[in-house]
């Protein structure tokens, strides 16, 4: 099993969100320990009722409880509490290849990158149903269209992050929208991102998927629209303004043509309605530009927060400097 050799003095923290993963969590923790022997492994238990926490502790993980339900709430708590130089996030259901953890960390440090995504490669339909594949592609395409850049597997739960990425991440979502928010944060800050193909397999016997295809798909789509409104307000409100403007034109043009032809406005209610809708369109366009100015200030604040923390290269450079010093002494 491969172990990472380029971490220098970097502290690595592995975060494993879990809810009723008694059938899988021991194997996940063991494989993570084999791949990253110096890392601290945190299992964040989200009110499990099957003994997940006890099994994880027995396997050697640091177990912490998050009582508020939802994967987003778990990651929000973990990112706030855990201090490290490199963070690895992986689900506790043993669907991802935990033995590849060192590869993701090594790519992060040697890139250097602030975000490395484990892109899932599966060989069985049971591991990743066609409906999930189609939904992932559609949502990933929507994010790419809105933000001008695309990550291959936007909904992957297997990722590595630099400290400056984690500590500038707001973590506002509550449930399975968290992967979407993680992806959009990368696009928003334009940080360097890499992708590593990882194996993805069926859950072990006794495990149960917490993802509900349609319910969670609708929630994720709603979160994309919410973030589009916040991050691309000119586009979002401009589209709404165009729709209201077109409706005002459809209602008002016959009234205007009739006035030009007869000099009369016999349909006052229609004229008033068209005028009101036109005013709404103008207000939406102005609101979009104002929110864009506010958004730029938010982007600058997020960027400054990101830059307050050191780049991942310092740990690689310190390791290389140590090697050079040993060679000189020898």
N, C-alpha and C positions, 0 to 999 in steps of 0.2 A: 504494500500500500504506500502511495506516495505521500511524502511529508514536505511541507514548505521549508525552503532553506534561505529565503531572501528577506526575512522579516526584520533582521537587525535587532533593535531593541523595542520593536513595535509590540504593544499589548493588543492581543486579539480577544474579542468577546463574541461568542456565538449565542444568538438569541433564538430560542425554539418555542414559538407559541403552541400551546396544547389545550385541547378540550376533549376529554375522553379518548385518550390515545394509549391506554394501557397495553394494547396489543403490539404497539410499535415503538414506544418511546425508548425502551432499553436499547434496542438495536440501533436507533438513531444516535443516541448519546455515545454508545460504544464506538461506532464508526467515526463519529466526529472526533472523539478522543484519539483514535488511532491516526487520523489524518492530521489533526492539529494538536499535538500532545501538550503544547505550552498554553493553549487557549483556555479561557474561563468559559464554561458552558452554562448558560442560564436557561432553565426551563420555566417559562411563564405559564402557570396553570390558570385557566379561565373557568374556575368553578367546576372542575371535573368531578364526576360521581363514581368513577370506576377504579380509583386508586392510582391514577396517573402520577400524581405528585410523589407518592411514596416510592413507586418504581423508579422514577427519575432520580430521586435522591439516593436510592440504593445503587444506581448505576454510576453515581459520582457527580451528578449535575448540581448546580446551585438552583434551588427551587424557590420561586417567588409566586405569590398569589395575586391575581387581579380579579376583583369581584365583579367589576362592571363588564357585562357580556360584550363580545365583539372583538374580532382580530385587530381592528384599527385601534381600539382602546388599549389592547395589550401592547402593541408596538409603540404607541404614544408613551405609555408608562415606561417601557424598557429603554427607549431612546433618551428619556429624561433622567432615568436613574443610573444607567450603566455608563461608566467612564472607561474609554479605551481609545486606541489609535486606529484600529481596524474593527469593523463590525461585520459579522456574517449572519444573515437571516435565513432560516430554513424551517419549513413546516415539520411538525413532529409525527407525521403519519406514515413515514417511511415510503413515500412515493418518489421522493427525489434521491439521487445517488449521493448520500452523505460522504462517501469516500472521496468525492471530487472537491471537498471543501478547500483543501490546500491549493488546488488549481485556481479557484476563484480568487483566493487571497494573493497568490503569487502574481496573477495577472494584474490585480489592483495595484500592487506595489511596484512592479517592474514597468508598468505602462508609462508614467503612472496614470491611474484613473481614479475618479471619485466614486464610480458606480459600475459594478460588473454584474450583468444579468445572466443567470443560468437559463439558457434557452432549452426548453424541454424537447426531447426526442424520444418518442414512444413507439413501440412495435405492436401493441395490441389495442383493440378498440375498447376493451374493458378499462385500460389505464386512462384513456382520454377520449371520451365519447365524441362522435362527429358533431353533435350540437354544440359542445364546448369549443371544439376547434373552429367552427364557423363563427360562433359568437366572439371568440378571441380575435379572429381576423377582422371582423367588422368593427369591433371597438378599437383595435389597434389602428386600423385605417382611419377611423374618425379622429383619433388623437393626432395621427400624422398629418391629416388635412388641416386641423385646427392650429397645430403648433409648428408645422413646417418641417417636422423631422419624425422619424418613426423608429421605434424599438421593436424588434421581431416578435418577442413574446411579452407583451405588456402586462399580462396577468401572472407571470411567474412569481412564485413565492420563495425562490432561491436566489439570493443576491448578496453581494459584498459591497461595503461602503467605507469611505474614508470618514475620519472624525469630522472634518469640516462639512461634509455632506449631512451627516446625522444631526449635528448641532445647529444647522441652519434649516432643518426640515420642520415645518409647523405641525404636521400630524393632526389634521383636523377631522379626518374621516373616522367612522366608528366601526365599520364591519369590513366586508371583503372589498370595499372600494379602496382600501389602503394601498394595494399594488398600483392602482391607477394613479393615486396621488403621488406615490414614490416615482413613478415614471414621469409624470408631468412636472414634478419638481426638478428633475434632471433637464428636461427640455426648457423649462422656465429660466433656469440659471445658466443654461448652455455649458454644463460641466462635461468633461471628457468621460465617455461611456464606452464600455467594451461588452462583448457578449461571448459566452462560453457554452458550448453544447454540453448538456448533461442528460443522463438517463432519467427516464420517468416511467414508473411502473405502477401496476395495480396495487391497491392497498392490501396489506396482509389480511388474512382471515380474521374476522372479528372486528375489523375496522369499518367505520362508516363515514362516508363523505358528508361534510357539513355544508357544502356548496349546493344551492338550489338554483338550477340553471336559469329559469325565467325570472324568478324573484330577484336574484342577485344580479342578473344581466340588466334588468330595468334599473336597479339601484346604481350600478356602475355607469350606465348611460346617463342617468340623472346627474351623477357626480361630474361626468365629463362636461355636461352642459353648464353646471354650476361653476366649474373652474374656467370654462370658456367665457362666461359672463364676467368673472373676476380678472382673468389674465388677458383676454382679448375683447375688452368692452366696446371698442370701436366697431369691430366686426359683428359682435353679438347684437348690440343696439342698432347698428346700421342696417342689419338684416330685418330687424323688427320695424325700423323706420321705413324701410323700403316697402314692406308688406302693407303697413298702414297707409303709406303714401299712394300705393297702387289702388287700395280700396277707396281712398278719398277721390282719386282720379276717376274711377269707374262710376262712383255715385255723382260726382260733381260735374263731369264733362257734359252730360246731356243738359244739365241746368244751364251751364254757361253757353252752350250752343243755342239753346232756346232763347236765352236773353239776347244774344247777338242777332238772332233772327227776328225776334218780335219786340225786343226792348222790355219784356216783362219777365218776372220771376214768379210764376204761379205755384211752384212747388217749394214753398219756404221751408217746410220740415226737412226735405231732402238736402236743400242748400245748407241749412244749419248743421245737419249731421255731417255732410261732407267737409264743411269748414272745421268742425270740431275734430274730426278724424285727422285732417291735415295738420292741425295744430299739435295733436298728439305725436304725429310723425316727426314734426320739427323738434319737439321737446325730447323725443327719444334720441334723435341724432345728436342734439346738443349734450344730452346726458352721457352719451357714449364718449364724446370727446373729453368731457370733464372727468369721467371715470378713468379714461386713458391717462390723463395727467396724474391722477391720484395713484394709478397702478404703476406708473414709472417711478414714483417715490417709493412705493412698496418694493419694487424690483431692486432699486438702489440699496434699500435697507437690507434686503435679503442677501444681496451680493456682498455688502460690507460685513454682515454676520458670517458669511461663508469664508471671507478672506481673513477673518480674525484668527482662524485656526491653521496650523501648519499643513503643508502639502505632504502627501504620502511619501514623496521621494526622500525626505530627510532620513527616514529609517533605513532605506536602501543605501543611501550615501554613507550613513554612519557605519553600516555593516561593511561596505567596501573599504572605508577608511581604516577600520579595524584590521581587515585582511592585509592591507598595504603596510600598516604599522608592524604587524607580525612578521611580514616578509622582510622589512627593513631590519628589524631586530635580529632575525635569523641570519 
